Every structure is written in structure tokens, then in C-alpha cells.
Amino acid sequence: MEFTARVFENPSYGPQDLANFPRLLVTCQLDSTLSEVIDKVISRHVHRVWVTNEQGMLLGIVSLTDIIRVIRAHVLAEAEPAS
């Protein structure tokens, strides 16, 4: 949550009420499954999910491109003929 507050303190966002801001950052935990992250992307209409630890500190970001890259690799691996 500290990271979220810092992002919205940026002057480019202008004055905002964090509790009522409709596009709060969508987060997941390090051990979240790909399915859980995809559900959040779809249900919250976002292009990235922020990975945080139990204290809310940022560990990384999963982008929509990252998700597509993993799905593509899986599809291509399954399409390869068995040797």
C-alpha cells in the first residue's frame, strides 16, 4: 500500500482521493498462479499486475505481454512433434 500511495503522490496524477480512485493498482503475491493473475487482469481491466510481498512492498510486475509470452511458449511447445 505504501507503494500505491507513492505512485499517486506523483504530481502528474493530480490530487486524488486514494480510497475512491477507480484504477488502484492491482496486486498479487509471489506465489500466485498464472490463472489467478489472468483472472485479475480480466476482471479489473488492467494491463499489469504488481507483485508484492506480505508487507505490500513491490517485488515485480507481471504485464499482459508477459502473460501472452508464457501462453505462446506453452502452445508452441505442445505443437512440436515428439522426438
PyMOL CGO cylinders between C-alpha atoms (Angstrom):
from pymol import cmd
from pymol.cgo import CYLINDER

trace = [
    CYLINDER, 0.00, 0.00, 0.00, 2.95, 2.30, 0.63, 0.3, 1, 1, 1, 1, 1, 1,
    CYLINDER, 2.95, 2.30, 0.63, 4.00, 1.88, -2.99, 0.3, 1, 1, 1, 1, 1, 1,
    CYLINDER, 4.00, 1.88, -2.99, 0.47, 2.66, -4.20, 0.3, 1, 1, 1, 1, 1, 1,
    CYLINDER, 0.47, 2.66, -4.20, 0.43, 5.85, -2.15, 0.3, 1, 1, 1, 1, 1, 1,
    CYLINDER, 0.43, 5.85, -2.15, 3.79, 6.93, -3.59, 0.3, 1, 1, 1, 1, 1, 1,
    CYLINDER, 3.79, 6.93, -3.59, 2.61, 6.38, -7.15, 0.3, 1, 1, 1, 1, 1, 1,
    CYLINDER, 2.61, 6.38, -7.15, -0.48, 8.52, -6.64, 0.3, 1, 1, 1, 1, 1, 1,
    CYLINDER, -0.48, 8.52, -6.64, 1.52, 11.25, -4.89, 0.3, 1, 1, 1, 1, 1, 1,
    CYLINDER, 1.52, 11.25, -4.89, 3.19, 11.89, -8.24, 0.3, 1, 1, 1, 1, 1, 1,
    CYLINDER, 3.19, 11.89, -8.24, 2.08, 15.36, -9.44, 0.3, 1, 1, 1, 1, 1, 1,
    CYLINDER, 2.08, 15.36, -9.44, 1.18, 14.00, -12.88, 0.3, 1, 1, 1, 1, 1, 1,
    CYLINDER, 1.18, 14.00, -12.88, -1.84, 12.25, -11.31, 0.3, 1, 1, 1, 1, 1, 1,
    CYLINDER, -1.84, 12.25, -11.31, -3.12, 15.44, -9.74, 0.3, 1, 1, 1, 1, 1, 1,
    CYLINDER, -3.12, 15.44, -9.74, -5.00, 15.47, -6.43, 0.3, 1, 1, 1, 1, 1, 1,
    CYLINDER, -5.00, 15.47, -6.43, -6.76, 12.15, -5.91, 0.3, 1, 1, 1, 1, 1, 1,
    CYLINDER, -6.76, 12.15, -5.91, -8.67, 10.51, -3.13, 0.3, 1, 1, 1, 1, 1, 1,
    CYLINDER, -8.67, 10.51, -3.13, -6.97, 7.08, -2.99, 0.3, 1, 1, 1, 1, 1, 1,
    CYLINDER, -6.97, 7.08, -2.99, -9.98, 5.40, -1.40, 0.3, 1, 1, 1, 1, 1, 1,
    CYLINDER, -9.98, 5.40, -1.40, -12.24, 6.41, -4.29, 0.3, 1, 1, 1, 1, 1, 1,
    CYLINDER, -12.24, 6.41, -4.29, -9.78, 6.32, -7.19, 0.3, 1, 1, 1, 1, 1, 1,
    CYLINDER, -9.78, 6.32, -7.19, -11.21, 3.77, -9.68, 0.3, 1, 1, 1, 1, 1, 1,
    CYLINDER, -11.21, 3.77, -9.68, -7.86, 2.48, -11.01, 0.3, 1, 1, 1, 1, 1, 1,
    CYLINDER, -7.86, 2.48, -11.01, -5.98, 1.46, -7.89, 0.3, 1, 1, 1, 1, 1, 1,
    CYLINDER, -5.98, 1.46, -7.89, -3.06, -0.83, -8.55, 0.3, 1, 1, 1, 1, 1, 1,
    CYLINDER, -3.06, -0.83, -8.55, -3.98, -4.48, -8.88, 0.3, 1, 1, 1, 1, 1, 1,
    CYLINDER, -3.98, -4.48, -8.88, -1.63, -6.71, -6.92, 0.3, 1, 1, 1, 1, 1, 1,
    CYLINDER, -1.63, -6.71, -6.92, -0.81, -10.38, -6.45, 0.3, 1, 1, 1, 1, 1, 1,
    CYLINDER, -0.81, -10.38, -6.45, 1.57, -12.35, -4.27, 0.3, 1, 1, 1, 1, 1, 1,
    CYLINDER, 1.57, -12.35, -4.27, 4.79, -14.03, -5.37, 0.3, 1, 1, 1, 1, 1, 1,
    CYLINDER, 4.79, -14.03, -5.37, 3.13, -17.47, -5.11, 0.3, 1, 1, 1, 1, 1, 1,
    CYLINDER, 3.13, -17.47, -5.11, 0.00, -16.51, -7.10, 0.3, 1, 1, 1, 1, 1, 1,
    CYLINDER, 0.00, -16.51, -7.10, -0.79, -18.80, -10.00, 0.3, 1, 1, 1, 1, 1, 1,
    CYLINDER, -0.79, -18.80, -10.00, -0.88, -17.66, -13.60, 0.3, 1, 1, 1, 1, 1, 1,
    CYLINDER, -0.88, -17.66, -13.60, -4.60, -18.38, -13.60, 0.3, 1, 1, 1, 1, 1, 1,
    CYLINDER, -4.60, -18.38, -13.60, -5.14, -16.04, -10.63, 0.3, 1, 1, 1, 1, 1, 1,
    CYLINDER, -5.14, -16.04, -10.63, -3.16, -13.27, -12.31, 0.3, 1, 1, 1, 1, 1, 1,
    CYLINDER, -3.16, -13.27, -12.31, -5.09, -13.68, -15.58, 0.3, 1, 1, 1, 1, 1, 1,
    CYLINDER, -5.09, -13.68, -15.58, -8.39, -13.52, -13.66, 0.3, 1, 1, 1, 1, 1, 1,
    CYLINDER, -8.39, -13.52, -13.66, -7.29, -10.21, -12.09, 0.3, 1, 1, 1, 1, 1, 1,
    CYLINDER, -7.29, -10.21, -12.09, -6.22, -8.77, -15.46, 0.3, 1, 1, 1, 1, 1, 1,
    CYLINDER, -6.22, -8.77, -15.46, -9.57, -9.65, -17.00, 0.3, 1, 1, 1, 1, 1, 1,
    CYLINDER, -9.57, -9.65, -17.00, -11.85, -8.73, -14.10, 0.3, 1, 1, 1, 1, 1, 1,
    CYLINDER, -11.85, -8.73, -14.10, -10.09, -5.42, -13.31, 0.3, 1, 1, 1, 1, 1, 1,
    CYLINDER, -10.09, -5.42, -13.31, -9.45, -4.44, -16.96, 0.3, 1, 1, 1, 1, 1, 1,
    CYLINDER, -9.45, -4.44, -16.96, -5.73, -3.77, -16.43, 0.3, 1, 1, 1, 1, 1, 1,
    CYLINDER, -5.73, -3.77, -16.43, -2.59, -4.48, -18.42, 0.3, 1, 1, 1, 1, 1, 1,
    CYLINDER, -2.59, -4.48, -18.42, -0.31, -5.24, -15.49, 0.3, 1, 1, 1, 1, 1, 1,
    CYLINDER, -0.31, -5.24, -15.49, -0.43, -6.75, -12.03, 0.3, 1, 1, 1, 1, 1, 1,
    CYLINDER, -0.43, -6.75, -12.03, 2.00, -5.60, -9.35, 0.3, 1, 1, 1, 1, 1, 1,
    CYLINDER, 2.00, -5.60, -9.35, 3.68, -8.43, -7.42, 0.3, 1, 1, 1, 1, 1, 1,
    CYLINDER, 3.68, -8.43, -7.42, 4.04, -7.55, -3.74, 0.3, 1, 1, 1, 1, 1, 1,
    CYLINDER, 4.04, -7.55, -3.74, 5.19, -9.28, -0.58, 0.3, 1, 1, 1, 1, 1, 1,
    CYLINDER, 5.19, -9.28, -0.58, 3.13, -9.67, 2.61, 0.3, 1, 1, 1, 1, 1, 1,
    CYLINDER, 3.13, -9.67, 2.61, 4.10, -6.13, 3.69, 0.3, 1, 1, 1, 1, 1, 1,
    CYLINDER, 4.10, -6.13, 3.69, 2.90, -4.62, 0.40, 0.3, 1, 1, 1, 1, 1, 1,
    CYLINDER, 2.90, -4.62, 0.40, 6.40, -3.90, -0.92, 0.3, 1, 1, 1, 1, 1, 1,
    CYLINDER, 6.40, -3.90, -0.92, 6.87, -4.15, -4.66, 0.3, 1, 1, 1, 1, 1, 1,
    CYLINDER, 6.87, -4.15, -4.66, 8.75, -7.24, -5.88, 0.3, 1, 1, 1, 1, 1, 1,
    CYLINDER, 8.75, -7.24, -5.88, 7.96, -7.01, -9.59, 0.3, 1, 1, 1, 1, 1, 1,
    CYLINDER, 7.96, -7.01, -9.59, 5.35, -6.56, -12.28, 0.3, 1, 1, 1, 1, 1, 1,
    CYLINDER, 5.35, -6.56, -12.28, 3.54, -9.08, -14.49, 0.3, 1, 1, 1, 1, 1, 1,
    CYLINDER, 3.54, -9.08, -14.49, 2.48, -7.41, -17.71, 0.3, 1, 1, 1, 1, 1, 1,
    CYLINDER, 2.48, -7.41, -17.71, -0.06, -8.57, -20.25, 0.3, 1, 1, 1, 1, 1, 1,
    CYLINDER, -0.06, -8.57, -20.25, 2.88, -9.13, -22.61, 0.3, 1, 1, 1, 1, 1, 1,
    CYLINDER, 2.88, -9.13, -22.61, 4.50, -11.43, -20.01, 0.3, 1, 1, 1, 1, 1, 1,
    CYLINDER, 4.50, -11.43, -20.01, 1.30, -13.47, -19.80, 0.3, 1, 1, 1, 1, 1, 1,
    CYLINDER, 1.30, -13.47, -19.80, 1.00, -13.76, -23.59, 0.3, 1, 1, 1, 1, 1, 1,
    CYLINDER, 1.00, -13.76, -23.59, 4.66, -14.77, -23.84, 0.3, 1, 1, 1, 1, 1, 1,
    CYLINDER, 4.66, -14.77, -23.84, 4.15, -17.65, -21.37, 0.3, 1, 1, 1, 1, 1, 1,
    CYLINDER, 4.15, -17.65, -21.37, 0.98, -18.86, -23.12, 0.3, 1, 1, 1, 1, 1, 1,
    CYLINDER, 0.98, -18.86, -23.12, 2.69, -18.64, -26.53, 0.3, 1, 1, 1, 1, 1, 1,
    CYLINDER, 2.69, -18.64, -26.53, 5.68, -20.67, -25.32, 0.3, 1, 1, 1, 1, 1, 1,
    CYLINDER, 5.68, -20.67, -25.32, 3.35, -23.32, -23.92, 0.3, 1, 1, 1, 1, 1, 1,
    CYLINDER, 3.35, -23.32, -23.92, 1.33, -23.54, -27.15, 0.3, 1, 1, 1, 1, 1, 1,
    CYLINDER, 1.33, -23.54, -27.15, 4.47, -23.76, -29.28, 0.3, 1, 1, 1, 1, 1, 1,
    CYLINDER, 4.47, -23.76, -29.28, 5.98, -26.43, -27.02, 0.3, 1, 1, 1, 1, 1, 1,
    CYLINDER, 5.98, -26.43, -27.02, 2.85, -28.56, -27.30, 0.3, 1, 1, 1, 1, 1, 1,
    CYLINDER, 2.85, -28.56, -27.30, 2.76, -28.13, -31.08, 0.3, 1, 1, 1, 1, 1, 1,
    CYLINDER, 2.76, -28.13, -31.08, 6.30, -29.52, -31.53, 0.3, 1, 1, 1, 1, 1, 1,
    CYLINDER, 6.30, -29.52, -31.53, 6.38, -33.11, -32.73, 0.3, 1, 1, 1, 1, 1, 1,
    CYLINDER, 6.38, -33.11, -32.73, 7.64, -35.62, -30.17, 0.3, 1, 1, 1, 1, 1, 1,
    CYLINDER, 7.64, -35.62, -30.17, 11.15, -36.88, -30.87, 0.3, 1, 1, 1, 1, 1, 1,
]
cmd.load_cgo(trace, "trace")
